[in-house]
């Protein structure tokens, strides 16, 4: 049996797509494809934060989050316009994490332009309805810090095997991100707690391929899958565990006994 040449197959597919496209002109609008539903943005450590909200106590400290910058210096050159590799929203992630605990009063200090503009409008007599006098609560603690590490090629390994133009392969890569946060007492300007955490992020790739000659033409078929732990989810996980440490080890809330709420030991013994 003689198979058609790859050029004929490609031409037939292109002609079919062209005819299908012409037939759809003038018909009803195409409904956009719907993906997965909107979901809550939790990590494996979110339940630890939620567990703190179940503890009793009303004497809550007032905490503000300052700018937590990306100090890794890593830039992605894979896009048309260069962009940062890591998220620039770590401060917002930490605010969300602290809110899940319900054990702090969050005071806005990250961006107070709109509240200040409201006060200026009031002072100028531009408000239609009189507002209450300004009553800003003082902050007890400020949290500052930075993303400090993004390390590639902690591990890159794989294997490929092809026998008789048929085979496959697999590849695994590990990187890590690091975060350093500090808690500052606003009355004394003393740093009362510091946490330094890192998380490894794993990606896997599996591929398979078949190569065959038809007449004097080589036909190639490849298939595979890539399954990576999302990089920014790894950052959020580190942020949530850091928030948990700040409230328990730093501010004295009871630590959960469950293993999932414990920080895993690093590869090197502590030097203190």
C-alpha positions as CSV (number, residue, x, y, z in Angstrom):
1,X,0.0,0.0,0.0
2,X,1.4,3.4,-1.0
3,X,0.9,6.3,1.4
4,X,0.3,9.8,0.1
5,X,3.2,12.1,0.4
6,X,3.4,14.5,3.4
7,X,3.1,17.5,1.0
8,X,-0.3,16.2,-0.2
9,X,-1.5,15.6,3.4
10,X,-0.5,19.1,4.4
11,X,-2.2,20.7,1.4
12,X,-5.4,18.7,2.1
13,X,-5.5,19.9,5.7
14,X,-5.0,23.5,4.7
15,X,-7.7,23.3,2.0
16,X,-10.1,21.8,4.5
17,X,-9.4,24.5,7.1
18,X,-9.9,27.2,4.4
19,X,-13.2,25.8,3.3
20,X,-14.4,25.5,6.9
21,X,-13.4,29.1,7.5
22,X,-15.3,30.4,4.4
23,X,-18.4,28.4,5.4
24,X,-18.6,30.1,8.8
25,X,-18.6,33.6,7.4
26,X,-22.0,35.3,8.0
27,X,-23.2,32.8,10.6
28,X,-24.0,33.4,14.2
29,X,-21.2,34.8,16.4
30,X,-18.9,32.2,17.9
31,X,-19.3,31.9,21.7
32,X,-16.0,32.4,23.5
33,X,-14.5,29.3,25.1
34,X,-15.0,29.1,28.8
35,X,-12.1,27.8,31.0
36,X,-12.1,26.7,34.6
37,X,-14.3,28.6,37.1
38,X,-13.0,31.3,39.3
39,X,-11.5,29.7,42.4
40,X,-10.1,30.8,45.8
41,X,-6.4,31.4,45.7
42,X,-5.2,29.2,48.5
43,X,-2.0,27.3,49.1
44,X,-1.4,24.2,51.3
45,X,-0.6,26.7,54.2
46,X,-3.8,28.6,54.0
47,X,-5.5,26.2,56.4
48,X,-2.8,27.0,59.0
49,X,-3.7,30.7,58.7
50,X,-7.4,29.9,58.9
51,X,-6.8,27.9,62.0
52,X,-5.5,31.0,63.8
53,X,-8.8,32.7,63.1
54,X,-10.5,30.1,65.4
55,X,-8.5,31.1,68.4
56,X,-10.0,33.3,71.0
57,X,-8.7,36.8,71.8
58,X,-9.7,40.3,71.0
59,X,-6.6,42.3,72.0
60,X,-5.3,42.4,68.4
61,X,-2.2,44.3,67.3
62,X,-2.4,46.8,64.5
63,X,-0.1,45.8,61.7
64,X,0.8,47.5,58.4
65,X,2.7,46.0,55.5
66,X,5.3,48.0,53.7
67,X,6.9,47.5,50.3
68,X,8.3,44.0,49.9
69,X,10.4,44.3,46.9
70,X,11.8,41.8,44.4
71,X,15.5,42.1,45.1
72,X,16.5,39.1,43.0
73,X,17.3,41.1,40.0
74,X,15.9,38.4,37.7
75,X,14.4,39.5,34.4
76,X,12.6,37.3,31.9
77,X,13.7,37.9,28.3
78,X,11.2,35.4,26.8
79,X,8.6,38.1,26.1
80,X,8.6,41.0,23.6
81,X,9.1,43.4,26.4
82,X,11.4,42.4,29.2
83,X,9.6,41.7,32.5
84,X,10.4,40.6,36.0
85,X,10.5,36.8,36.5
86,X,8.9,36.9,40.0
87,X,5.7,38.6,41.0
88,X,5.8,42.2,42.1
89,X,2.8,41.8,44.3
90,X,4.4,40.2,47.4
91,X,3.1,43.0,49.7
92,X,-0.4,42.3,48.5
93,X,0.1,38.6,49.0
94,X,1.2,39.2,52.6
95,X,-1.8,41.5,53.3
96,X,-4.1,38.7,52.1
97,X,-2.4,36.1,54.2
98,X,-2.7,38.2,57.4
99,X,-6.3,38.9,56.7
100,X,-7.0,35.1,56.6
101,X,-5.9,34.9,60.2
102,X,-8.4,37.5,61.6
103,X,-5.8,38.0,64.3
104,X,-4.4,41.5,63.4
105,X,-5.9,44.8,62.6
106,X,-4.6,45.8,59.2
107,X,-3.7,49.5,58.7
108,X,-3.1,50.8,55.3
109,X,0.4,52.3,54.8
110,X,1.3,50.9,51.5
111,X,-0.7,53.3,49.4
112,X,-2.4,56.2,51.2
113,X,-2.9,58.5,48.2
114,X,-6.6,58.0,48.0
115,X,-7.4,58.4,51.7
116,X,-5.2,61.6,51.7
117,X,-7.1,62.9,48.7
118,X,-10.3,62.3,50.5
119,X,-9.1,64.4,53.5
120,X,-8.0,67.2,51.1
121,X,-11.4,67.2,49.5
122,X,-13.0,67.4,53.0
123,X,-10.7,70.2,54.1
124,X,-11.6,72.1,50.9
125,X,-15.3,71.9,51.7
126,X,-16.0,69.8,48.6
127,X,-17.8,67.0,50.4
128,X,-21.6,67.0,50.1
129,X,-22.1,65.2,53.4
130,X,-20.1,66.0,56.5
131,X,-17.6,63.3,57.5
132,X,-16.4,62.2,60.8
133,X,-13.2,63.7,62.2
134,X,-9.9,62.0,61.2
135,X,-9.2,59.2,63.6
136,X,-6.2,57.1,62.4
137,X,-5.2,54.4,64.8
138,X,-1.4,54.1,65.4
139,X,0.4,51.1,64.1
140,X,2.1,48.7,66.5
141,X,4.2,46.7,64.0
142,X,5.4,47.2,60.4
143,X,6.4,44.3,58.2
144,X,9.1,44.9,55.6
145,X,11.4,42.6,53.6
146,X,12.2,41.3,50.1
147,X,12.3,38.4,47.7
148,X,16.0,37.6,48.0
149,X,16.6,34.4,46.0
150,X,15.7,32.8,42.7
151,X,18.1,30.0,42.0
152,X,17.9,27.9,38.8
153,X,19.4,24.5,38.1
154,X,19.4,23.2,41.7
155,X,18.7,20.0,39.8
156,X,18.2,19.3,36.2
157,X,18.2,15.7,35.1
158,X,16.6,13.5,32.5
159,X,16.9,10.6,30.1
160,X,16.0,9.8,26.4
161,X,16.0,6.5,24.6
162,X,15.1,5.8,21.0
163,X,15.3,2.3,19.4
164,X,14.3,1.9,15.8
165,X,13.1,5.5,15.5
166,X,10.7,5.0,18.3
167,X,11.2,6.2,21.9
168,X,10.7,8.7,24.6
169,X,12.2,10.6,27.4
170,X,11.7,12.5,30.7
171,X,13.2,15.5,32.3
172,X,13.0,17.1,35.7
173,X,14.1,20.5,36.9
174,X,14.1,22.1,40.4
175,X,14.5,25.8,41.2
176,X,13.9,27.7,44.5
177,X,12.7,31.1,45.7
178,X,13.7,32.8,49.0
179,X,12.0,35.4,51.1
180,X,13.3,37.5,54.1
181,X,10.8,39.4,56.2
182,X,11.3,41.5,59.4
183,X,8.9,42.9,62.0
184,X,9.6,46.4,63.3
185,X,8.2,47.8,66.5
186,X,7.0,51.3,65.6
187,X,7.5,52.6,69.2
188,X,11.1,51.7,69.4
189,X,12.1,51.1,65.8
190,X,13.6,47.8,66.9
191,X,13.4,44.7,64.7
192,X,11.6,42.2,67.0
193,X,11.4,39.2,64.6
194,X,13.0,38.0,61.4
195,X,12.0,35.1,59.2
196,X,14.0,33.7,56.3
197,X,12.3,31.0,54.2
198,X,12.8,29.2,50.9
199,X,10.8,26.8,48.8
200,X,11.8,24.5,46.0
201,X,9.7,24.3,42.9
202,X,9.6,21.2,40.7
203,X,8.8,20.8,37.1
204,X,8.5,17.6,35.0
205,X,8.4,17.0,31.3
206,X,7.6,13.7,29.5
207,X,7.9,13.2,25.7
208,X,7.5,10.4,23.2
209,X,8.2,10.3,19.5
210,X,7.8,8.2,16.4
211,X,9.9,8.7,13.2
212,X,9.0,6.9,9.9
213,X,10.1,7.1,6.3
214,X,7.4,7.1,3.6
215,X,9.1,6.8,0.3
216,X,11.9,9.3,0.6
217,X,10.2,11.5,3.2
218,X,10.7,11.5,6.9
219,X,7.4,11.8,8.9
220,X,7.8,12.7,12.6
221,X,5.1,12.5,15.3
222,X,5.8,13.9,18.8
223,X,3.7,13.9,21.9
224,X,4.4,14.9,25.5
225,X,3.3,16.8,28.5
226,X,4.9,19.4,30.9
227,X,3.6,19.7,34.4
228,X,5.2,22.4,36.5
229,X,4.4,23.8,40.0
230,X,3.5,27.4,39.3
231,X,6.3,29.7,40.3
232,X,4.2,32.5,41.7
233,X,2.2,29.9,43.7
234,X,5.5,28.9,45.2
235,X,6.1,32.5,46.2
236,X,2.6,32.8,47.7
237,X,3.3,29.6,49.7
238,X,6.4,31.1,51.2
239,X,4.6,34.3,52.0
240,X,1.8,32.5,53.8
241,X,4.2,30.4,55.9
242,X,6.1,33.6,56.8
243,X,2.9,35.2,57.9
244,X,2.1,32.2,60.1
245,X,5.6,32.3,61.6
246,X,5.3,36.1,62.3
247,X,2.0,35.6,64.2
248,X,3.1,32.5,66.1
249,X,6.8,32.7,66.8
250,X,6.9,36.5,66.5
251,X,3.8,37.7,68.2
252,X,3.1,34.7,70.4
253,X,0.0,33.0,69.1
254,X,-0.2,29.2,69.7
255,X,1.5,27.1,67.1
256,X,-0.5,24.3,65.6
257,X,0.6,20.7,66.3
258,X,-0.1,19.5,62.7
259,X,2.9,18.7,60.6
260,X,1.6,20.7,57.6
261,X,2.0,23.9,59.7
262,X,5.7,23.2,60.5
263,X,8.6,24.6,58.5
264,X,10.7,21.8,57.0
265,X,14.3,21.6,58.0
266,X,16.8,22.9,55.5
267,X,19.7,21.0,54.1
268,X,22.3,22.6,56.4
269,X,22.4,22.6,60.2
270,X,21.6,25.9,61.9
271,X,24.7,27.8,63.0
272,X,23.1,29.2,66.2
